[in-house]
Amino acid sequence: MPVDPIQLSKFLSFVLRHKPDEIGLTLGPKGWANIDELVERAKAAGTKFERADLLGVVATSDKKRFSLSSDGLSIRAAQGHSVSVELGLSPREPPSILYHGTATRFVEAILSEGLKPQARQQVHLSADDATAQRVGQRHGKPHVFKVDAGGMHAKGFKFYRADNGVWLTDHVPPEFLA
Ligand code: HQG
């Protein structure tokens, strides 16, 4: 049976970000999983796909959700983890403004306690307003915050850029939100 790339992308997100143990997989350092082992363990757990299907999903993922290691043997989620994973990204200077898309019902809580990672490892920020709008829509009626990333950086807050261009930081206090 042909593999549905959207279903496979969701499966890979689930396993590589949240529940590797669900198929008996252990993520290596920096969140990498050996592709052959992933294919075998998924098959044993009832989800059948080939290495080529996986490579197709990596190549066509709209948000470049997955990265391949330089030797081509391993795959990881670029961001979005809830399992504790040290991605090994180096802190870097962010653009002066970043964006965070959320739902209007969260605005009040965010203005009082700032942006928190919730179930994920870090707060996810977008480089542009349009992307943040789309992220916010996933949760309901969207609201986009502008984040004074330059101001935070000047005060020593660390920023990281995932392989796919999403910006990550640990917490955004309310005074940096507009
Ligand atoms: C909100 C997608 C109340 C936060 C996207 C968000 C992204 C608070 C929700 C990536 C809060 C968490 C991540 C506070 C934050 N009080 N609510 N203090 N602080 N929140 O899904 O950023 O399609 O974990 O605003 O493109 O929406 O999965 O994070 O609404 O890059 O590849 O708590 O996921 O990519 O939601 O999305 P999420 P997110 P994928």
Backbone and ligand atoms as CSV (ligand in chain L), in Angstrom:
chain,resi,resn,atom,element,x,y,z
A,1,MET,N,N,0.839,-1.197,0.000
A,1,MET,CA,C,0.000,0.000,0.000
A,1,MET,C,C,0.877,1.251,0.000
A,2,PRO,N,N,0.551,2.252,-0.851
A,2,PRO,CA,C,1.381,3.463,-0.832
A,2,PRO,C,C,1.258,4.166,0.530
A,3,VAL,N,N,2.346,4.812,0.937
A,3,VAL,CA,C,2.358,5.458,2.244
A,3,VAL,C,C,1.892,6.904,2.080
A,4,ASP,N,N,0.942,7.323,2.909
A,4,ASP,CA,C,0.466,8.710,2.859
A,4,ASP,C,C,1.511,9.606,3.532
A,5,PRO,N,N,2.114,10.553,2.770
A,5,PRO,CA,C,3.202,11.359,3.332
A,5,PRO,C,C,2.769,12.187,4.545
A,6,ILE,N,N,1.521,12.621,4.587
A,6,ILE,CA,C,1.077,13.429,5.732
A,6,ILE,C,C,1.002,12.563,6.987
A,7,GLN,N,N,0.449,11.346,6.807
A,7,GLN,CA,C,0.395,10.421,7.949
A,7,GLN,C,C,1.799,10.071,8.421
A,8,LEU,N,N,2.691,9.843,7.462
A,8,LEU,CA,C,4.060,9.475,7.834
A,8,LEU,C,C,4.750,10.645,8.539
A,9,SER,N,N,4.516,11.867,8.066
A,9,SER,CA,C,5.099,13.049,8.706
A,9,SER,C,C,4.611,13.161,10.152
A,10,LYS,N,N,3.320,12.898,10.346
A,10,LYS,CA,C,2.771,12.965,11.715
A,10,LYS,C,C,3.380,11.881,12.596
A,11,PHE,N,N,3.523,10.691,12.022
A,11,PHE,CA,C,4.132,9.591,12.776
A,11,PHE,C,C,5.571,9.953,13.167
A,12,LEU,N,N,6.321,10.496,12.214
A,12,LEU,CA,C,7.722,10.845,12.501
A,12,LEU,C,C,7.801,11.953,13.550
A,13,SER,N,N,6.906,12.945,13.473
A,13,SER,CA,C,6.877,14.004,14.494
A,13,SER,C,C,6.606,13.401,15.864
A,14,PHE,N,N,5.639,12.499,15.909
A,14,PHE,CA,C,5.260,11.867,17.178
A,14,PHE,C,C,6.448,11.127,17.787
A,15,VAL,N,N,7.100,10.328,16.966
A,15,VAL,CA,C,8.190,9.489,17.468
A,15,VAL,C,C,9.448,10.319,17.774
A,16,LEU,N,N,9.780,11.236,16.875
A,16,LEU,CA,C,11.062,11.942,17.015
A,16,LEU,C,C,10.992,13.144,17.964
A,17,ARG,N,N,9.751,13.617,18.248
A,17,ARG,CA,C,9.634,14.763,19.162
A,17,ARG,C,C,9.120,14.359,20.539
A,18,HIS,N,N,8.232,13.343,20.540
A,18,HIS,CA,C,7.480,13.127,21.775
A,18,HIS,C,C,7.629,11.736,22.385
A,19,LYS,N,N,7.491,10.692,21.593
A,19,LYS,CA,C,7.378,9.346,22.171
A,19,LYS,C,C,8.227,8.306,21.453
A,20,PRO,N,N,9.548,8.481,21.439
A,20,PRO,CA,C,10.378,7.469,20.775
A,20,PRO,C,C,10.180,6.078,21.403
A,21,ASP,N,N,9.958,6.057,22.717
A,21,ASP,CA,C,9.824,4.773,23.412
A,21,ASP,C,C,8.571,4.013,22.994
A,22,GLU,N,N,7.616,4.707,22.405
A,22,GLU,CA,C,6.397,4.041,21.936
A,22,GLU,C,C,6.720,2.932,20.922
A,23,ILE,N,N,7.810,3.079,20.170
A,23,ILE,CA,C,8.218,2.010,19.252
A,23,ILE,C,C,9.560,1.401,19.692
A,24,GLY,N,N,9.937,1.655,20.936
A,24,GLY,CA,C,11.171,1.057,21.452
A,24,GLY,C,C,12.435,1.727,20.955
A,25,LEU,N,N,12.301,2.983,20.513
A,25,LEU,CA,C,13.458,3.700,19.981
A,25,LEU,C,C,14.038,4.586,21.075
A,26,THR,N,N,15.373,4.711,21.084
A,26,THR,CA,C,16.005,5.680,21.979
A,26,THR,C,C,16.706,6.697,21.097
A,27,LEU,N,N,16.421,7.967,21.327
A,27,LEU,CA,C,17.096,8.992,20.525
A,27,LEU,C,C,18.529,9.130,20.998
A,28,GLY,N,N,19.437,9.282,20.054
A,28,GLY,CA,C,20.845,9.466,20.387
A,28,GLY,C,C,21.103,10.914,20.772
A,29,PRO,N,N,22.384,11.249,20.995
A,29,PRO,CA,C,22.735,12.623,21.319
A,29,PRO,C,C,22.184,13.568,20.259
A,30,LYS,N,N,21.733,14.721,20.679
A,30,LYS,CA,C,21.191,15.751,19.782
A,30,LYS,C,C,19.934,15.303,19.047
A,31,GLY,N,N,19.299,14.250,19.557
A,31,GLY,CA,C,17.991,13.881,19.012
A,31,GLY,C,C,18.010,13.035,17.750
A,32,TRP,N,N,19.171,12.500,17.378
A,32,TRP,CA,C,19.262,11.724,16.140
A,32,TRP,C,C,18.769,10.284,16.335
A,33,ALA,N,N,18.130,9.764,15.294
A,33,ALA,CA,C,17.739,8.353,15.262
A,33,ALA,C,C,18.298,7.740,13.983
A,34,ASN,N,N,18.831,6.543,14.104
A,34,ASN,CA,C,19.325,5.834,12.926
A,34,ASN,C,C,18.131,5.447,12.052
A,35,ILE,N,N,18.192,5.778,10.769
A,35,ILE,CA,C,17.017,5.601,9.892
A,35,ILE,C,C,16.647,4.129,9.735
A,36,ASP,N,N,17.641,3.274,9.534
A,36,ASP,CA,C,17.321,1.844,9.360
A,36,ASP,C,C,16.660,1.277,10.616
A,37,GLU,N,N,17.174,1.687,11.770
A,37,GLU,CA,C,16.592,1.202,13.020
A,37,GLU,C,C,15.169,1.736,13.195
A,38,LEU,N,N,14.969,2.987,12.837
A,38,LEU,CA,C,13.631,3.595,12.931
A,38,LEU,C,C,12.637,2.843,12.041
A,39,VAL,N,N,13.052,2.544,10.812
A,39,VAL,CA,C,12.173,1.825,9.879
A,39,VAL,C,C,11.825,0.441,10.444
A,40,GLU,N,N,12.835,-0.244,10.980
A,40,GLU,CA,C,12.607,-1.590,11.531
A,40,GLU,C,C,11.689,-1.565,12.745
A,41,ARG,N,N,11.962,-0.650,13.654
A,41,ARG,CA,C,11.161,-0.590,14.879
A,41,ARG,C,C,9.732,-0.155,14.590
A,42,ALA,N,N,9.569,0.764,13.637
A,42,ALA,CA,C,8.215,1.201,13.262
A,42,ALA,C,C,7.454,0.014,12.678
A,43,LYS,N,N,8.136,-0.742,11.814
A,43,LYS,CA,C,7.492,-1.910,11.190
A,43,LYS,C,C,7.041,-2.907,12.253
A,44,ALA,N,N,7.936,-3.180,13.193
A,44,ALA,CA,C,7.602,-4.126,14.260
A,44,ALA,C,C,6.415,-3.634,15.092
A,45,ALA,N,N,6.254,-2.297,15.147
A,45,ALA,CA,C,5.152,-1.727,15.942
A,45,ALA,C,C,3.902,-1.526,15.086
A,46,GLY,N,N,3.986,-1.925,13.795
A,46,GLY,CA,C,2.784,-1.901,12.963
A,46,GLY,C,C,2.671,-0.736,11.994
A,47,THR,N,N,3.708,0.096,11.887
A,47,THR,CA,C,3.672,1.204,10.918
A,47,THR,C,C,4.726,0.932,9.843
A,48,LYS,N,N,4.251,0.540,8.658
A,48,LYS,CA,C,5.186,0.091,7.618
A,48,LYS,C,C,5.474,1.198,6.609
A,49,PHE,N,N,6.755,1.472,6.433
A,49,PHE,CA,C,7.207,2.387,5.374
A,49,PHE,C,C,8.663,2.071,5.087
A,50,GLU,N,N,9.124,2.544,3.937
A,50,GLU,CA,C,10.498,2.274,3.545
A,50,GLU,C,C,11.340,3.527,3.761
A,51,ARG,N,N,12.636,3.304,3.740
A,51,ARG,CA,C,13.576,4.418,3.839
A,51,ARG,C,C,13.251,5.504,2.807
A,52,ALA,N,N,12.903,5.096,1.581
A,52,ALA,CA,C,12.608,6.068,0.516
A,52,ALA,C,C,11.384,6.920,0.853
A,53,ASP,N,N,10.380,6.304,1.508
A,53,ASP,CA,C,9.197,7.077,1.914
A,53,ASP,C,C,9.610,8.172,2.899
A,54,LEU,N,N,10.455,7.774,3.842
A,54,LEU,CA,C,10.932,8.720,4.864
A,54,LEU,C,C,11.718,9.864,4.206
A,55,LEU,N,N,12.593,9.510,3.265
A,55,LEU,CA,C,13.382,10.553,2.601
A,55,LEU,C,C,12.474,11.498,1.815
A,56,GLY,N,N,11.391,10.952,1.259
A,56,GLY,CA,C,10.418,11.781,0.539
A,56,GLY,C,C,9.776,12.802,1.474
A,57,VAL,N,N,9.414,12.350,2.661
A,57,VAL,CA,C,8.789,13.259,3.640
A,57,VAL,C,C,9.774,14.345,4.075
A,58,VAL,N,N,11.028,13.959,4.301
A,58,VAL,CA,C,12.035,14.945,4.701
A,58,VAL,C,C,12.163,16.013,3.613
A,59,ALA,N,N,12.188,15.578,2.353
A,59,ALA,CA,C,12.414,16.501,1.243
A,59,ALA,C,C,11.222,17.422,1.006
A,60,THR,N,N,10.014,16.938,1.267
A,60,THR,CA,C,8.832,17.721,0.890
A,60,THR,C,C,8.142,18.387,2.076
A,61,SER,N,N,8.631,18.160,3.293
A,61,SER,CA,C,7.967,18.743,4.478
A,61,SER,C,C,7.857,20.258,4.332
A,62,ASP,N,N,6.621,20.774,4.410
A,62,ASP,CA,C,6.429,22.212,4.185
A,62,ASP,C,C,7.228,23.054,5.162
A,63,LYS,N,N,7.374,22.584,6.382
A,63,LYS,CA,C,8.110,23.374,7.385
A,63,LYS,C,C,9.514,22.840,7.628
A,64,LYS,N,N,9.995,21.957,6.720
A,64,LYS,CA,C,11.321,21.344,6.921
A,64,LYS,C,C,11.434,20.826,8.360
A,65,ARG,N,N,10.471,20.023,8.752
A,65,ARG,CA,C,10.402,19.566,10.140
A,65,ARG,C,C,11.544,18.636,10.527
A,66,PHE,N,N,12.133,17.966,9.519
A,66,PHE,CA,C,13.140,16.942,9.837
A,66,PHE,C,C,14.467,17.274,9.169
A,67,SER,N,N,15.549,16.873,9.839
A,67,SER,CA,C,16.881,17.073,9.270
A,67,SER,C,C,17.555,15.722,9.137
A,68,LEU,N,N,18.405,15.602,8.109
A,68,LEU,CA,C,19.220,14.400,7.933
A,68,LEU,C,C,20.634,14.710,8.384
A,69,SER,N,N,21.297,13.721,8.970
A,69,SER,CA,C,22.695,13.913,9.353
A,69,SER,C,C,23.538,13.999,8.083
A,70,SER,N,N,24.745,14.544,8.208
A,70,SER,CA,C,25.557,14.759,7.002
A,70,SER,C,C,25.937,13.436,6.346
A,71,ASP,N,N,26.019,12.333,7.104
A,71,ASP,CA,C,26.322,11.034,6.487
A,71,ASP,C,C,25.062,10.357,5.938
A,72,GLY,N,N,23.913,10.987,6.114
A,72,GLY,CA,C,22.669,10.452,5.550
A,72,GLY,C,C,22.095,9.262,6.298
A,73,LEU,N,N,22.696,8.895,7.423
A,73,LEU,CA,C,22.252,7.680,8.122
A,73,LEU,C,C,21.181,7.949,9.180
A,74,SER,N,N,21.085,9.199,9.606
A,74,SER,CA,C,20.204,9.499,10.736
A,74,SER,C,C,19.257,10.653,10.423
A,75,ILE,N,N,18.180,10.687,11.206
A,75,ILE,CA,C,17.165,11.729,11.047
A,75,ILE,C,C,16.854,12.297,12.436
A,76,ARG,N,N,16.482,13.575,12.494
A,76,ARG,CA,C,15.968,14.138,13.748
A,76,ARG,C,C,14.894,15.168,13.420
A,77,ALA,N,N,14.070,15.476,14.419
A,77,ALA,CA,C,13.141,16.588,14.288
A,77,ALA,C,C,13.935,17.865,14.498
A,78,ALA,N,N,13.680,18.867,13.647
A,78,ALA,CA,C,14.451,20.111,13.746
A,78,ALA,C,C,14.116,20.868,15.025
A,79,GLN,N,N,12.882,20.753,15.477
A,79,GLN,CA,C,12.444,21.437,16.696
A,79,GLN,C,C,11.143,20.798,17.160
A,80,GLY,N,N,10.569,21.349,18.207
A,80,GLY,CA,C,9.243,20.920,18.634
A,80,GLY,C,C,9.222,19.816,19.661
A,81,HIS,N,N,10.398,19.420,20.169
A,81,HIS,CA,C,10.458,18.278,21.095
A,81,HIS,C,C,9.748,18.548,22.409
A,82,SER,N,N,9.114,17.495,22.923
A,82,SER,CA,C,8.711,17.513,24.328
A,82,SER,C,C,9.665,16.629,25.131
A,83,VAL,N,N,10.247,15.603,24.515
A,83,VAL,CA,C,11.279,14.833,25.220
A,83,VAL,C,C,12.502,15.725,25.372
A,84,SER,N,N,13.240,15.486,26.457
A,84,SER,CA,C,14.411,16.300,26.713
A,84,SER,C,C,15.508,15.954,25.719
A,85,VAL,N,N,15.818,16.909,24.860
A,85,VAL,CA,C,16.839,16.692,23.833
A,85,VAL,C,C,17.706,17.933,23.781
A,86,GLU,N,N,19.024,17.743,23.834
A,86,GLU,CA,C,19.946,18.858,23.688
A,86,GLU,C,C,20.322,18.893,22.212
A,87,LEU,N,N,19.750,19.846,21.462
A,87,LEU,CA,C,19.951,19.830,20.009
A,87,LEU,C,C,21.381,20.201,19.620
A,88,GLY,N,N,22.121,20.797,20.552
A,88,GLY,CA,C,23.502,21.167,20.246
A,88,GLY,C,C,23.599,22.400,19.374
A,89,LEU,N,N,22.558,23.229,19.387
A,89,LEU,CA,C,22.590,24.463,18.601
A,89,LEU,C,C,23.405,25.500,19.371
A,90,SER,N,N,24.132,26.353,18.647
A,90,SER,CA,C,24.888,27.406,19.319
A,90,SER,C,C,24.019,28.644,19.434
A,91,PRO,N,N,24.116,29.355,20.567
A,91,PRO,CA,C,23.347,30.588,20.680
A,91,PRO,C,C,23.791,31.560,19.583
A,92,ARG,N,N,22.844,32.310,19.060
A,92,ARG,CA,C,23.237,33.307,18.059
A,92,ARG,C,C,22.371,34.547,18.173
A,93,GLU,N,N,22.855,35.616,17.568
A,93,GLU,CA,C,22.146,36.882,17.668
A,93,GLU,C,C,20.866,36.805,16.848
A,94,PRO,N,N,19.718,37.088,17.464
A,94,PRO,CA,C,18.454,37.002,16.729
A,94,PRO,C,C,18.209,38.292,15.947
A,95,PRO,N,N,17.257,38.279,15.009
A,95,PRO,CA,C,16.813,39.534,14.399
A,95,PRO,C,C,16.250,40.427,15.513
A,96,SER,N,N,16.182,41.718,15.295
A,96,SER,CA,C,15.745,42.598,16.385
A,96,SER,C,C,14.308,42.305,16.800
A,97,ILE,N,N,13.477,41.896,15.846
A,97,ILE,CA,C,12.093,41.546,16.162
A,97,ILE,C,C,11.808,40.109,15.714
A,98,LEU,N,N,11.184,39.335,16.598
A,98,LEU,CA,C,10.666,38.018,16.217
A,98,LEU,C,C,9.169,38.020,16.534
A,99,TYR,N,N,8.472,36.981,16.094
A,99,TYR,CA,C,7.016,36.950,16.240
A,99,TYR,C,C,6.593,35.642,16.911
A,100,HIS,N,N,5.512,35.728,17.669
A,100,HIS,CA,C,4.945,34.512,18.251
A,100,HIS,C,C,3.449,34.500,18.010
A,101,GLY,N,N,2.985,33.481,17.322
A,101,GLY,CA,C,1.556,33.353,17.050
A,101,GLY,C,C,0.902,32.490,18.102
A,102,THR,N,N,-0.201,32.978,18.651
A,102,THR,CA,C,-0.927,32.219,19.658
A,102,THR,C,C,-2.418,32.421,19.418
A,103,ALA,N,N,-3.248,31.941,20.341
A,103,ALA,CA,C,-4.686,32.164,20.214
A,103,ALA,C,C,-5.101,33.271,21.175
A,104,THR,N,N,-6.139,34.017,20.805
A,104,THR,CA,C,-6.556,35.164,21.626
A,104,THR,C,C,-6.838,34.743,23.075
A,105,ARG,N,N,-7.313,33.512,23.285
A,105,ARG,CA,C,-7.651,33.121,24.658
A,105,ARG,C,C,-6.433,32.985,25.570
A,106,PHE,N,N,-5.244,32.923,24.988
A,106,PHE,CA,C,-4.032,32.816,25.817
A,106,PHE,C,C,-3.384,34.176,26.113
A,107,VAL,N,N,-3.907,35.235,25.456
A,107,VAL,CA,C,-3.212,36.521,25.500
A,107,VAL,C,C,-3.057,37.053,26.925
A,108,GLU,N,N,-4.138,36.974,27.692
A,108,GLU,CA,C,-4.077,37.536,29.037
A,108,GLU,C,C,-3.005,36.831,29.894
A,109,ALA,N,N,-3.015,35.504,29.855
A,109,ALA,CA,C,-2.025,34.748,30.644
A,109,ALA,C,C,-0.612,35.068,30.173
A,110,ILE,N,N,-0.446,35.202,28.873
A,110,ILE,CA,C,0.896,35.464,28.337
A,110,ILE,C,C,1.369,36.857,28.752
A,111,LEU,N,N,0.443,37.826,28.760
A,111,LEU,CA,C,0.841,39.179,29.168
A,111,LEU,C,C,1.201,39.222,30.649
A,112,SER,N,N,0.662,38.309,31.433
A,112,SER,CA,C,1.019,38.359,32.854
A,112,SER,C,C,2.244,37.511,33.180
A,113,GLU,N,N,2.424,36.371,32.542
A,113,GLU,CA,C,3.577,35.533,32.908
A,113,GLU,C,C,4.613,35.359,31.814
A,114,GLY,N,N,4.360,35.968,30.652
A,114,GLY,CA,C,5.305,35.828,29.549
A,114,GLY,C,C,5.055,34.549,28.777
A,115,LEU,N,N,5.882,34.311,27.762
A,115,LEU,CA,C,5.766,33.089,26.960
A,115,LEU,C,C,6.544,31.979,27.625
A,116,LYS,N,N,5.885,30.861,27.846
A,116,LYS,CA,C,6.527,29.702,28.460
A,116,LYS,C,C,6.506,28.537,27.469
A,117,PRO,N,N,7.444,27.599,27.607
A,117,PRO,CA,C,7.537,26.507,26.626
A,117,PRO,C,C,6.365,25.525,26.676
A,118,GLN,N,N,5.587,25.578,27.748
A,118,GLN,CA,C,4.482,24.631,27.909
A,118,GLN,C,C,5.001,23.210,27.761
A,119,ALA,N,N,4.416,22.397,26.866
A,119,ALA,CA,C,4.826,20.993,26.792
A,119,ALA,C,C,6.153,20.806,26.053
A,120,ARG,N,N,6.602,21.845,25.349
A,120,ARG,CA,C,7.825,21.668,24.554
A,120,ARG,C,C,9.038,22.075,25.375
A,121,GLN,N,N,10.216,21.903,24.791
A,121,GLN,CA,C,11.456,22.209,25.495
A,121,GLN,C,C,11.743,23.701,25.540
A,122,GLN,N,N,11.307,24.433,24.514
A,122,GLN,CA,C,11.582,25.869,24.445
A,122,GLN,C,C,10.410,26.599,23.804
A,123,VAL,N,N,10.385,27.902,23.953
A,123,VAL,CA,C,9.390,28.735,23.274
A,123,VAL,C,C,9.788,28.834,21.797
A,124,HIS,N,N,8.792,28.696,20.909
A,124,HIS,CA,C,9.043,28.760,19.471
A,124,HIS,C,C,8.654,30.131,18.931
A,125,LEU,N,N,9.564,30.751,18.211
A,125,LEU,CA,C,9.319,32.074,17.643
A,125,LEU,C,C,9.523,32.029,16.137
A,126,SER,N,N,8.739,32.847,15.441
A,126,SER,CA,C,8.814,32.870,13.980
A,126,SER,C,C,9.565,34.107,13.513
A,127,ALA,N,N,10.197,33.991,12.353
A,127,ALA,CA,C,10.963,35.109,11.810
A,127,ALA,C,C,10.057,36.146,11.167
A,128,ASP,N,N,8.838,35.764,10.808
A,128,ASP,CA,C,7.958,36.752,10.170
A,128,ASP,C,C,6.516,36.616,10.665
A,129,ASP,N,N,5.801,37.698,10.501
A,129,ASP,CA,C,4.430,37.830,10.978
A,129,ASP,C,C,3.500,36.788,10.338
A,130,ALA,N,N,3.651,36.559,9.025
A,130,ALA,CA,C,2.738,35.645,8.326
A,130,ALA,C,C,2.869,34.224,8.873
A,131,THR,N,N,4.084,33.798,9.127
A,131,THR,CA,C,4.291,32.456,9.691
A,131,THR,C,C,3.663,32.379,11.078
A,132,ALA,N,N,3.854,33.426,11.876
A,132,ALA,CA,C,3.294,33.441,13.234
A,132,ALA,C,C,1.759,33.381,13.189
A,133,GLN,N,N,1.169,34.043,12.209
A,133,GLN,CA,C,-0.302,33.976,12.044
A,133,GLN,C,C,-0.736,32.526,11.850
A,134,ARG,N,N,-0.008,31.812,11.010
A,134,ARG,CA,C,-0.373,30.410,10.733
A,134,ARG,C,C,-0.198,29.539,11.974
A,135,VAL,N,N,0.871,29.803,12.738
A,135,VAL,CA,C,1.088,29.035,13.968
A,135,VAL,C,C,-0.065,29.300,14.936
A,136,GLY,N,N,-0.469,30.580,15.045
A,136,GLY,CA,C,-1.545,30.951,15.960
A,136,GLY,C,C,-2.871,30.309,15.586
A,137,GLN,N,N,-3.111,30.233,14.278
A,137,GLN,CA,C,-4.372,29.648,13.797
A,137,GLN,C,C,-4.564,28.201,14.226
A,138,ARG,N,N,-3.456,27.500,14.470
A,138,ARG,CA,C,-3.567,26.103,14.901
A,138,ARG,C,C,-4.288,25.998,16.241
A,139,HIS,N,N,-4.257,27.110,17.011
A,139,HIS,CA,C,-4.820,27.061,18.361
A,139,HIS,C,C,-6.187,27.727,18.478
A,140,GLY,N,N,-6.601,28.476,17.448
A,140,GLY,CA,C,-7.881,29.184,17.525
A,140,GLY,C,C,-7.792,30.507,16.786
A,141,LYS,N,N,-8.504,31.511,17.301
A,141,LYS,CA,C,-8.449,32.837,16.675
A,141,LYS,C,C,-7.053,33.405,16.935
A,142,PRO,N,N,-6.290,33.687,15.866
A,142,PRO,CA,C,-4.879,34.011,16.079
A,142,PRO,C,C,-4.622,35.415,16.645
A,143,HIS,N,N,-3.583,35.486,17.436
A,143,HIS,CA,C,-3.051,36.768,17.901
A,143,HIS,C,C,-1.540,36.669,17.766
A,144,VAL,N,N,-0.930,37.697,17.178
A,144,VAL,CA,C,0.527,37.650,16.998
A,144,VAL,C,C,1.201,38.669,17.920
A,145,PHE,N,N,2.117,38.183,18.751
A,145,PHE,CA,C,2.939,39.065,19.575
A,145,PHE,C,C,4.228,39.390,18.829
A,146,LYS,N,N,4.650,40.659,18.974
A,146,LYS,CA,C,5.993,41.017,18.527
A,146,LYS,C,C,6.911,40.862,19.722
A,147,VAL,N,N,8.019,40.188,19.517
A,147,VAL,CA,C,8.978,39.940,20.601
A,147,VAL,C,C,10.211,40.814,20.384
A,148,ASP,N,N,10.574,41.579,21.390
A,148,ASP,CA,C,11.761,42.439,21.322
A,148,ASP,C,C,13.009,41.567,21.550
A,149,ALA,N,N,13.318,40.790,20.494
A,149,ALA,CA,C,14.428,39.829,20.613
A,149,ALA,C,C,15.755,40.562,20.771
A,150,GLY,N,N,15.891,41.698,20.092
A,150,GLY,CA,C,17.125,42.483,20.212
A,150,GLY,C,C,17.330,42.937,21.655
A,151,GLY,N,N,16.247,43.409,22.277
A,151,GLY,CA,C,16.318,43.871,23.668
A,151,GLY,C,C,16.653,42.728,24.610
A,152,MET,N,N,16.066,41.568,24.353
A,152,MET,CA,C,16.352,40.404,25.195
A,152,MET,C,C,17.813,39.982,25.048
A,153,HIS,N,N,18.264,39.942,23.793
A,153,HIS,CA,C,19.644,39.535,23.513
A,153,HIS,C,C,20.622,40.465,24.234
A,154,ALA,N,N,20.313,41.770,24.192
A,154,ALA,CA,C,21.183,42.757,24.858
A,154,ALA,C,C,21.236,42.498,26.364
A,155,LYS,N,N,20.175,41.917,26.916
A,155,LYS,CA,C,20.152,41.646,28.359
A,155,LYS,C,C,20.706,40.251,28.681
A,156,GLY,N,N,21.184,39.523,27.667
A,156,GLY,CA,C,21.834,38.239,27.931
A,156,GLY,C,C,20.971,37.011,27.700
A,157,PHE,N,N,19.723,37.198,27.260
A,157,PHE,CA,C,18.898,36.021,26.941
A,157,PHE,C,C,19.486,35.332,25.711
A,158,LYS,N,N,19.465,34.002,25.720
A,158,LYS,CA,C,20.047,33.254,24.606
A,158,LYS,C,C,18.985,32.834,23.589
A,159,PHE,N,N,19.347,32.917,22.342
A,159,PHE,CA,C,18.478,32.512,21.236
A,159,PHE,C,C,19.193,31.474,20.377
A,160,TYR,N,N,18.392,30.566,19.839
A,160,TYR,CA,C,18.929,29.496,18.986
A,160,TYR,C,C,18.087,29.445,17.738
A,161,ARG,N,N,18.703,29.095,16.613
A,161,ARG,CA,C,17.913,28.916,15.391
A,161,ARG,C,C,17.943,27.453,15.003
A,162,ALA,N,N,16.743,26.840,14.959
A,162,ALA,CA,C,16.659,25.428,14.571
A,162,ALA,C,C,17.056,25.274,13.106
A,163,ASP,N,N,17.319,24.026,12.714
A,163,ASP,CA,C,17.757,23.733,11.340
A,163,ASP,C,C,16.780,24.310,10.309
A,164,ASN,N,N,15.520,24.451,10.696
A,164,ASN,CA,C,14.496,24.903,9.735
A,164,ASN,C,C,14.135,26.382,9.878
A,165,GLY,N,N,14.934,27.138,10.631
A,165,GLY,CA,C,14.704,28.581,10.681
A,165,GLY,C,C,13.800,29.050,11.808
A,166,VAL,N,N,13.193,28.105,12.555
A,166,VAL,CA,C,12.389,28.491,13.719
A,166,VAL,C,C,13.351,28.945,14.821
A,167,TRP,N,N,13.001,30.042,15.513
A,167,TRP,CA,C,13.850,30.539,16.605
A,167,TRP,C,C,13.365,29.993,17.937
A,168,LEU,N,N,14.302,29.683,18.802
A,168,LEU,CA,C,13.988,29.072,20.091
A,168,LEU,C,C,14.627,29.877,21.216
A,169,THR,N,N,13.885,29.998,22.319
A,169,THR,CA,C,14.455,30.610,23.524
A,169,THR,C,C,13.723,30.010,24.719
A,170,ASP,N,N,14.274,30.186,25.925
A,170,ASP,CA,C,13.697,29.475,27.069
A,170,ASP,C,C,12.417,30.106,27.600
A,171,HIS,N,N,12.360,31.419,27.593
A,171,HIS,CA,C,11.223,32.123,28.214
A,171,HIS,C,C,11.255,33.557,27.721
A,172,VAL,N,N,10.088,34.115,27.445
A,172,VAL,CA,C,10.030,35.535,27.070
A,172,VAL,C,C,9.226,36.279,28.135
A,173,PRO,N,N,9.894,37.065,29.005
A,173,PRO,CA,C,9.159,37.831,30.021
A,173,PRO,C,C,8.229,38.855,29.354
A,174,PRO,N,N,7.132,39.204,30.027
A,174,PRO,CA,C,6.117,40.058,29.404
A,174,PRO,C,C,6.634,41.411,28.937
A,175,GLU,N,N,7.653,41.949,29.611
A,175,GLU,CA,C,8.109,43.296,29.206
A,175,GLU,C,C,8.723,43.332,27.811
A,176,PHE,N,N,9.004,42.156,27.227
A,176,PHE,CA,C,9.564,42.126,25.868
A,176,PHE,C,C,8.499,41.843,24.817
A,177,LEU,N,N,7.237,41.843,25.235
A,177,LEU,CA,C,6.142,41.517,24.313
A,177,LEU,C,C,5.342,42.756,23.953
A,178,ALA,N,N,4.954,42.856,22.690
A,178,ALA,CA,C,4.063,43.951,22.267
A,178,ALA,C,C,3.025,43.385,21.347
L,1,HQG,C1,C,0.894,29.186,24.469
L,1,HQG,C2,C,4.464,24.057,14.949
L,1,HQG,C3,C,-0.798,30.479,28.299
L,1,HQG,C4,C,1.608,29.459,23.184
L,1,HQG,C5,C,4.627,25.538,14.732
L,1,HQG,C6,C,1.031,28.370,22.286
L,1,HQG,C7,C,5.715,25.941,15.679
L,1,HQG,C8,C,0.856,30.146,26.758
L,1,HQG,C9,C,0.804,27.222,23.252
L,1,HQG,C10,C,5.785,24.841,16.688
L,1,HQG,C11,C,1.806,30.730,27.621
L,1,HQG,C12,C,1.839,26.128,23.105
L,1,HQG,C13,C,5.425,25.326,18.051
L,1,HQG,C14,C,1.353,31.205,28.877
L,1,HQG,C15,C,2.821,30.164,25.816
L,1,HQG,N1,N,0.062,31.054,29.173
L,1,HQG,N2,N,-0.429,30.015,27.079
L,1,HQG,N3,N,2.201,31.783,29.761
L,1,HQG,N4,N,3.009,30.722,27.025
L,1,HQG,N5,N,1.521,29.811,25.640
L,1,HQG,O1,O,2.077,23.959,19.983
L,1,HQG,O2,O,4.545,27.875,19.471
L,1,HQG,O3,O,3.570,22.028,12.702
L,1,HQG,O4,O,3.544,23.909,22.057
L,1,HQG,O5,O,1.340,30.758,22.710
L,1,HQG,O6,O,4.920,25.851,13.406
L,1,HQG,O7,O,2.166,27.063,18.941
L,1,HQG,O8,O,4.377,21.102,14.870
L,1,HQG,O9,O,3.730,25.817,20.540
L,1,HQG,O10,O,-0.192,28.779,21.736
L,1,HQG,O11,O,6.956,26.106,15.118
L,1,HQG,O12,O,5.946,21.340,12.954
L,1,HQG,O13,O,0.903,27.774,24.562
L,1,HQG,O14,O,4.859,23.834,16.257
L,1,HQG,O15,O,5.218,23.323,14.072
L,1,HQG,O16,O,1.615,25.488,21.869
L,1,HQG,O17,O,4.101,25.849,18.074
L,1,HQG,P1,P,2.730,24.681,21.099
L,1,HQG,P2,P,3.578,26.753,19.245
L,1,HQG,P3,P,4.768,21.862,13.622
